[in-house]
């Protein structure tokens, strides 16, 4: 398997994407033009860590909305699994399906992982803050869920502060 491309650098253009999302929606970089947003990658719908992370973003939507910052979650799950997850957790923001893997690879989050000595390919939990110009403003790699959404909100407030 070829090496995973590196994460997009801060200040670099965000890699393009267009994916189907929960509740019959579509998400794309083009649709977000002119608006900063959060794009986060999670390994698998309905698993404990991914559920906690999604619920943390859901709980923070009011505060994130105050910054004008939409949230998009991405995994390689099927749309059926994503829709079930979004419905069960009552998530208002879109969860997108990167079934082909092109987006997870473009963002450098499709990586080799090890669990109990077994190596496999999977999604590295990561979050990207994209600015209104479509450039990467901040990157969180190997995200640990507790406190992560608060860190994203703090960075978002700096991004949208006057003079930024």
C-alpha positions as CSV (number, residue, x, y, z in Angstrom):
1,X,0.0,0.0,0.0
2,X,1.3,3.5,-0.9
3,X,2.3,5.9,1.8
4,X,-0.5,8.0,3.2
5,X,-0.2,11.6,2.0
6,X,0.7,14.0,4.8
7,X,-1.9,16.1,6.6
8,X,-2.5,19.4,4.7
9,X,-0.3,22.1,6.2
10,X,-1.7,25.1,8.1
11,X,-2.2,27.8,5.5
12,X,-2.5,25.3,2.6
13,X,-5.7,25.0,0.6
14,X,-8.1,22.4,2.1
15,X,-8.3,19.4,-0.1
16,X,-11.5,19.3,-2.1
17,X,-14.4,17.1,-1.1
18,X,-18.0,16.3,-2.0
19,X,-19.8,13.5,-0.1
20,X,-23.3,12.3,0.7
21,X,-24.3,13.1,4.3
22,X,-26.9,12.2,6.9
23,X,-30.6,13.1,6.4
24,X,-30.2,13.2,2.6
25,X,-27.8,16.1,2.6
26,X,-24.7,16.6,0.5
27,X,-21.5,18.3,1.8
28,X,-18.7,19.9,-0.2
29,X,-15.8,22.3,0.0
30,X,-17.5,24.4,-2.7
31,X,-20.7,24.7,-0.6
32,X,-18.7,26.0,2.4
33,X,-16.9,28.7,0.4
34,X,-16.8,32.0,2.3
35,X,-17.6,30.3,5.7
36,X,-15.2,28.8,8.2
37,X,-16.1,25.3,9.3
38,X,-14.9,22.2,11.3
39,X,-14.2,19.0,9.4
40,X,-13.6,16.1,11.7
41,X,-12.8,12.5,11.0
42,X,-13.8,9.7,13.2
43,X,-13.1,5.9,12.9
44,X,-16.5,4.3,13.1
45,X,-20.1,5.2,13.8
46,X,-21.8,4.1,17.0
47,X,-18.6,3.2,18.8
48,X,-18.0,4.6,22.3
49,X,-15.3,7.2,21.4
50,X,-17.0,8.3,18.2
51,X,-20.4,8.6,20.0
52,X,-18.9,10.8,22.7
53,X,-17.1,13.0,20.2
54,X,-20.3,13.5,18.1
55,X,-22.4,14.2,21.1
56,X,-19.8,16.7,22.4
57,X,-19.9,18.5,19.0
58,X,-23.8,18.4,19.1
59,X,-23.8,19.9,22.6
60,X,-21.4,22.7,21.5
61,X,-23.4,23.6,18.4
62,X,-25.0,26.6,20.0
63,X,-21.6,28.0,21.0
64,X,-20.1,27.0,17.7
65,X,-23.1,28.6,15.9
66,X,-22.2,31.9,17.7
67,X,-18.9,31.8,15.8
68,X,-20.7,31.0,12.5
69,X,-18.9,27.7,12.4
70,X,-20.7,24.6,10.9
71,X,-19.5,21.1,11.8
72,X,-19.1,18.2,9.4
73,X,-18.1,14.7,10.6
74,X,-16.6,12.2,8.2
75,X,-16.1,8.4,8.3
76,X,-15.8,5.6,5.8
77,X,-19.1,4.0,7.1
78,X,-22.0,3.3,4.8
79,X,-24.8,5.9,4.5
80,X,-27.1,3.4,6.3
81,X,-24.7,3.2,9.3
82,X,-24.2,7.0,9.3
83,X,-28.0,7.7,9.1
84,X,-28.7,5.2,11.9
85,X,-25.9,6.8,14.1
86,X,-27.2,10.4,13.4
87,X,-30.8,9.4,14.1
88,X,-29.9,7.5,17.3
89,X,-27.8,10.3,18.7
90,X,-30.1,13.1,17.4
91,X,-27.3,14.9,15.6
92,X,-28.2,18.1,13.8
93,X,-24.9,18.5,11.9
94,X,-24.1,16.4,8.8
95,X,-22.2,13.2,9.1
96,X,-20.6,12.4,5.7
97,X,-19.8,9.0,4.1
98,X,-16.4,8.8,2.4
99,X,-17.1,5.2,1.2
100,X,-14.5,5.5,-1.6
101,X,-11.8,6.7,0.8
102,X,-10.7,9.6,-1.4
103,X,-11.3,12.3,1.2
104,X,-9.7,10.4,4.1
105,X,-6.7,9.8,2.0
106,X,-6.5,13.5,0.7
107,X,-6.6,14.7,4.3
108,X,-3.9,12.1,5.4
109,X,-6.1,10.4,8.0
110,X,-6.2,6.9,6.4
111,X,-3.3,5.4,8.4
112,X,-1.8,2.2,9.6
113,X,-3.0,1.3,13.1
114,X,-2.1,-1.4,15.5
115,X,-4.5,-3.1,17.9
116,X,-3.4,-6.1,20.1
117,X,-0.4,-6.5,17.8
118,X,-2.5,-6.7,14.6
119,X,-1.8,-4.0,12.0
120,X,-4.6,-2.6,9.9
121,X,-5.6,0.5,8.0
122,X,-8.1,2.9,9.6
123,X,-9.0,6.5,10.2
124,X,-6.9,8.5,12.6
125,X,-9.2,10.7,14.7
126,X,-8.4,14.2,13.5
127,X,-10.0,17.6,13.2
128,X,-9.4,20.4,10.7
129,X,-10.5,24.0,11.2
130,X,-11.0,25.5,7.7
131,X,-11.1,29.3,7.3
132,X,-13.5,31.3,5.1
133,X,-10.9,31.2,2.3
134,X,-10.9,27.4,2.2
135,X,-7.5,27.2,3.8
136,X,-6.4,25.0,6.8
137,X,-6.3,27.2,9.9
138,X,-5.7,24.5,12.5
139,X,-5.1,20.8,12.7
140,X,-5.6,18.4,15.6
141,X,-4.0,14.9,15.1
142,X,-4.5,11.8,17.1
143,X,-7.4,13.5,18.9
144,X,-8.2,12.4,22.5
145,X,-11.9,13.0,22.9
146,X,-12.2,14.6,26.4
147,X,-11.8,18.3,26.1
148,X,-11.3,18.3,22.3
149,X,-14.4,20.2,21.4
150,X,-13.5,23.0,23.9
151,X,-10.1,23.3,22.1
152,X,-11.8,23.5,18.7
153,X,-14.1,26.2,20.0
154,X,-11.2,28.2,21.5
155,X,-9.3,28.1,18.1
156,X,-12.5,29.0,16.3
157,X,-13.1,32.0,18.4
158,X,-9.5,33.2,17.6
159,X,-10.2,32.6,13.9
160,X,-13.3,34.7,13.9
161,X,-11.9,37.4,16.2
162,X,-11.6,41.0,14.7
163,X,-8.3,41.4,12.9
164,X,-7.9,37.7,12.2
